[in-house]
Amino acid sequence: MAAAAAFSSITSIAAPQEVDEAKQTDSDRWKGLAYDISDDQQDITRGKGLVDSLFQAPMGDGTHEAVLTSYEYISQGLRHYSFDNTMDGYYIAPAFMDKLVVHIAKNFMALPNIKGQGKSFQCELVFAKMGINPIVMSAGELGSGNAGEPAKLIRQRYREAADIISKGKMCVLFINDLDAGAGRMGGTTQYTVNNQMVNATLMNIADNPTNVQLPGMYNKEENPRVPIVVTGNDFSTLCAPLIRDGRMEKFYWAPTHEDRIGVCKGIFRTDGIPEEDVTKLVDTFPGQSIDFFGALRARVYDDEVRRWVAETGVENIARKLVNSKEGPPKFEQPKMTIAKLLEYGHMLVAEQENVKRVQLAGKYLSEAALGDDDMPF
């Protein structure tokens, strides 16, 4: 009881209110310092000289009130779309808006992704089966504003792979789309010194795979030999001495009918598509690439995303997808049928034909045409 009596004798004292809301009125003498109504020269540091940066509030909370009267200053991601497909009096084509909204929304969702199962993915599967964790480079890393940087980067990545091998693990230097970064695609492609140095560096590594040096490292210690695997679509664009026999082992992968069926079975393995339907799908589109069938599967999920967008509303997508308490939406496994896949397949083929048929770039460049009567719309 003594303890209880001692506890009951304690008096609670409330802390005084630090900010008097009643004084935060329009008559605040310093209020004008926070406002910036200039569209062309927006001063985002307005008011920071009076308030320490530690206590600097975000925009709209007192110390920074940027008033933008021009609609152009509002980020496109924050612009409001209405249900009637209009924006500022301008009409938005429903099909165009549908395509764009579905594409943006689905990139924020946790949808199952099946890769194209082409050259790069086949290599990744082989590496995984062999227990290899490759060091990957892309064609975009083979160009630089500084001469010699891509060639130096190749040597660095090669030495990193050699260090992994020296520690007892297999490793591979894997370069995606080498021809796109180091090849010469035609007269309109800029050919820089970096293209030459990348080709020369790969030639030098192929000739001396155990003596790859970096600037400032000229010791005679040999490094382990590292396999280099590259993918591409047209190796004839590369330097001829690089692709000669002895330096490059070439393999042209043209999937057979059995290969295409096997890959498509992997693409639709979780969707309950019978094997005979997969075979029918491959036979219906014999000239299409492997990626074509992955795009068919993605079209079915586009329907689910489109349904979710219609239920949620275009203006509520950002609130539901970015930093949402509920997390990204979950979708049930859509039901795929051979009829639906064939329908989408013919739609994709029609889109391919449109790209081939409507060659506007050729029209503009060769004929300077701004529109012909026979031009399809």
Secondary structure, 3 states (H helix, E strand, C coil): CHHHHHHHCCCCCCCCCCCCHHHCCCCCCCHHHHEECCCCCCCCCCCCCCCCHHHCCCCCCCCCEECCCCHHHCCHHHCCCCCCCEECCEECCHHHHHHHHHHHHHCCCCCCCCCCCCHHHHHHHHHHHHCCCCEEECHHHHCCCCCCHHHHHHHHHHHHHHHHHHCCCCCCEEECCHHHHHCCCCCCCCCCHHHHHHHHHHHHHHHCCCCCCECCECCCCCCCCCCEEECCCCHHHCCHHHCCCCCCCCCCCCCCHHHHHHHHHHHCCCCCCCHHHHHHHHHHCCCCCHHHHHHHHHHHHHHHHHHHHHHHCHHHHHHHHCCCCCCCCCCCCCCCCHHHHHHHHHHHHHHHHHHHHCCHHHHHHHHCCCCCCCCCC
